[in-house]
C-alpha cells in the first residue's frame, strides 16, 4: 500500500518545485528532496554544472535511489558526458533493476557509445525470472475486492484476508473457501494492515477511506474516519476503535510487539500500548516520508520500518529515535511495501521498482545494519503489486497480486474483468 507519493522521474528532468533553503538538522529525506528540487531547477535554467552538483549531493543522501540514478544518467547524457551517463546506468543495473533503454528518449542516444552493449546486457539480465521453482499459489480471491493483507488464525486453522474496495475482512479456509468474518460496529473504509494477538484472542486491523474504498460515494456523504480496529478473532465482532489523531492521516500497515503494543503506519508511526485509550506518535512525519511495513527486532528494543521513499529504518521503541539502516553498496531499497521478519531475517516486498521483487535482508547481530540483500523472487507473473504477509511453517505467505494495478488514482476500476487477487507461498530455505 502506498499512502504517499513516491519519487519518480519519467523524463529527462521534469519540472519541480523551486529549491528550498538549508535548515539546521535537516534529515536525509528532507535533504534529498531539497537537493533534487534545486538540481531540477538548475537544469531547467540550463545551469547543468549546478544541476549535476546538486543531484550528486542528493544521491549521497539516499544512495541508489532508482529515480535519482536515472536522472543523473539522463543529465550526463544530455550534457555530452556519455561515460558518466553509462556509469550511472551500470549502477542501476548492478542494483538489479530494469529500464527500457531503447525506449528512453535520452538514454537511447548512448547506443553508439563504447560499453553501451555491455551495460544494456546487464540491464536485460535483470529481467530473468527468479524464484519460480519455490513460489506457488495458496489461494485466489475472486472478485475485485483489492486484497491488501493476510494473517493466520492458527487456533481455527484459517486465514484472515483484508480487502480495501470491499471494505471488509473475510475468512479463508485451507481448502480455499471464502466466508464472511468482520462484523463492524459502524461504517468503515478499506481494510489494510492486520496483526493477530493469539494469546489475547484479538485481531488488530487498520481501516482508511482510500480512493478504491470510497469511489462512487455520494458527494454529500462524509468519508469514514481512518482508525485502528480491535476485533474479537473468534466472532469477527468489533470491540473498539482508535481513530487516527489527524483527519488527513490514513492508517495502513500494522504490527505487534511481544508486550502487546500495536504499531501502525500512517504518515507517521503510531503506537497503542496495552491499556492505552488513544494512538500516540512514536515517530513524527518529518523523519520519514511514507512508512509502510514494520517488524519488531528480536530483542523487542526497536521497530524496523520500511519507508517507501527512502529505505529501511530502525526506530527505537523507548525514544522514537530513528536511524536509516546502511546497506550493501549496490542495494536499492526504495519502494518497499511489506516488511516481515521471522526473527532471523527480514523479508521485503518491493513493488515500487522494476522488476517487482521479494528480498531477504540479513542484518548484523544488533539489527543496526543490513549486511546482505538477496533476491528470492522477481520478474514473475504472480508478482503484481505485492503488499504484505507473514512467515508460516517455513514459507513466506503474502499477497502477491493485490489488484492495486487494476485501479486508477481516483479509485475507479480501470481493468475490465481483472484477474483474481492472489495469495502465494514462497518456500524459505
RABELFEN-V885463 format. One record per residue. N is the residue number from 0. OMEGA is omega in degrees with one decimal (999 if undefined). Layout:
# RABELFEN-V885463
n-><N	N>
omega-><OMEGA	OMEGA>
This chain:
# RABELFEN-V885463
n-><0	1	2	3	4	5	6	7	8	9	10	11	12	13	14	15	16	17	18	19	20	21	22	23	24	25	26	27	28	29	30	31	32	33	34	35	36	37	38	39	40	41	42	43	44	45	46	47	48	49	50	51	52	53	54	55	56	57	58	59	60	61	62	63	64	65	66	67	68	69	70	71	72	73	74	75	76	77	78	79	80	81	82	83	84	85	86	87	88	89	90	91	92	93	94	95	96	97	98	99	100	101	102	103	104	105	106	107	108	109	110	111	112	113	114	115	116	117	118	119	120	121	122	123	124	125	126	127	128	129	130	131	132	133	134	135	136	137	138	139	140	141	142	143	144	145	146	147	148	149	150	151	152	153	154	155	156	157	158	159	160	161	162	163	164	165	166	167	168	169	170	171	172	173	174	175	176	177	178	179	180	181	182	183	184	185	186	187	188	189	190	191	192	193	194	195	196	197	198	199	200	201	202	203	204	205	206	207	208	209	210	211	212	213	214	215	216	217	218	219	220	221	222	223	224	225	226	227	228	229	230	231	232	233	234	235	236	237	238	239	240	241	242	243	244	245	246	247	248	249	250	251	252	253	254	255	256	257	258	259	260	261	262	263	264	265	266	267	268	269	270	271	272	273	274	275	276	277	278	279	280	281	282	283	284	285	286	287	288	289	290	291	292	293	294	295	296	297	298	299	300	301	302	303	304	305	306	307	308	309	310	311	312	313	314	315	316	317	318	319	320	321	322	323	324	325	326	327	328	329	330	331	332	333	334	335	336	337	338	339	340	341	342	343	344	345	346	347	348	349	350	351	352	353	354	355	356	357	358	359	360	361	362	363	364	365	366	367	368	369	370	371	372	373	374	375	376	377	378	379	380	381	382	383	384	385	386	387	388	389	390	391	392	393	394	395	396	397	398	399	400	401	402	403	404	405	406	407	408	409	410	411	412	413	414	415	416	417	418	419	420	421	422	423	424	425	426	427	428>
omega-><178.5	-179.5	175.6	-177.2	173.8	-178.7	-177.5	177.6	-175.5	-177.9	178.5	175.3	-178.1	-177.9	179.4	-179.0	176.9	-179.8	-179.9	-179.4	176.2	178.6	178.2	178.2	-177.9	178.5	177.1	-179.5	178.7	179.3	177.6	-178.6	-179.8	-176.5	176.1	179.5	178.6	178.2	178.8	178.9	179.0	179.1	179.1	176.3	-179.7	173.7	-171.6	179.0	177.9	179.3	-179.1	-179.5	-178.6	-179.7	175.7	177.1	178.9	178.8	178.5	179.5	178.7	-175.3	173.6	170.2	-175.1	-179.9	-179.4	177.9	179.4	178.1	179.6	177.3	-179.6	178.4	-179.9	178.3	179.6	-179.9	179.3	179.1	-173.6	-179.5	178.2	178.9	179.4	177.5	179.1	176.6	176.0	175.8	-180.0	178.3	-179.8	177.1	177.3	-172.8	-179.3	175.0	178.9	-177.0	-178.3	-178.8	-180.0	-174.0	-176.6	-175.0	178.6	178.8	-179.6	-170.9	-178.5	-177.9	174.8	178.6	-177.9	-176.8	179.2	178.9	179.3	178.5	178.5	176.8	-178.0	179.0	-179.9	176.9	-178.4	179.3	176.6	171.8	-178.8	-177.9	-177.2	-179.3	178.5	-176.4	169.7	-179.8	170.4	-178.9	-176.0	177.7	-178.4	-175.6	-177.2	-175.6	-177.8	-175.5	-178.7	177.1	-178.1	172.0	-172.8	-176.9	-176.8	176.4	-177.7	174.6	174.0	-170.0	-178.6	-178.8	-178.8	-176.2	-179.6	174.7	-178.4	171.0	177.6	175.4	-179.3	179.6	-174.5	176.1	178.7	179.8	-178.0	178.3	179.4	177.0	-170.0	171.5	-174.3	-179.5	179.2	-178.5	179.8	174.5	176.4	179.7	-173.7	-175.3	177.3	172.7	-178.4	169.6	-174.1	-178.0	179.6	-178.4	-173.8	169.1	175.2	-177.8	176.1	177.0	-178.1	-179.7	177.7	-174.4	-179.6	-178.0	-175.3	-179.6	178.6	177.1	176.3	-176.0	-178.1	179.8	-178.4	179.9	176.2	179.0	176.2	-175.1	168.9	-178.8	172.0	-170.4	173.8	-171.5	-180.0	-174.5	-175.0	-177.6	178.1	-180.0	-178.7	173.3	-176.6	-175.3	172.3	-176.9	-179.4	-177.2	-177.5	-178.2	-178.8	179.8	-175.9	-175.8	-175.9	170.5	-172.0	175.9	-178.7	-179.3	178.3	176.2	179.6	176.4	-176.6	176.1	179.1	-172.6	168.7	173.3	178.4	172.7	173.1	-178.9	179.4	-178.2	-179.7	-177.9	-178.7	176.0	177.7	-179.5	171.9	-178.9	-176.1	-172.8	-174.7	-179.4	177.0	-168.2	-174.0	-178.9	-178.4	-176.4	-177.0	174.5	179.5	-179.2	-178.4	178.8	178.1	-178.4	-172.8	173.6	172.4	-173.6	174.5	170.2	-173.0	-172.9	-175.4	177.0	-173.4	-173.9	169.9	-179.5	-178.9	-177.6	-176.1	-172.3	-174.9	178.5	-174.5	178.2	176.2	-176.1	174.0	-175.6	176.8	-171.2	-177.4	-176.1	171.7	-172.7	174.4	174.3	176.7	178.9	-179.7	177.5	-173.5	178.4	172.2	-179.3	176.7	-178.8	169.8	179.2	-175.8	174.7	-170.3	-178.5	-177.5	178.3	172.4	-1.0	172.7	-167.1	165.5	-176.5	169.7	-179.7	175.1	-179.2	177.1	-174.3	-179.0	-177.9	179.0	-178.8	176.2	-175.6	-178.9	176.1	-179.4	176.6	179.1	178.9	179.1	175.5	178.5	-179.1	179.2	-179.3	179.6	-174.1	175.3	-174.0	-176.8	-177.1	-176.0	173.3	-177.3	177.1	176.1	178.1	171.3	179.2	-173.2	174.6	-176.0	171.0	-172.6	-172.2	176.1	-177.6	179.6	-178.5	176.9	-175.2	178.2	179.4	179.6	176.8	-177.4	179.9	177.2	178.2	-178.0	175.5	179.8	169.9	-173.7	170.3	-175.6	176.1	-178.0	-179.3	-179.9	179.4	999>
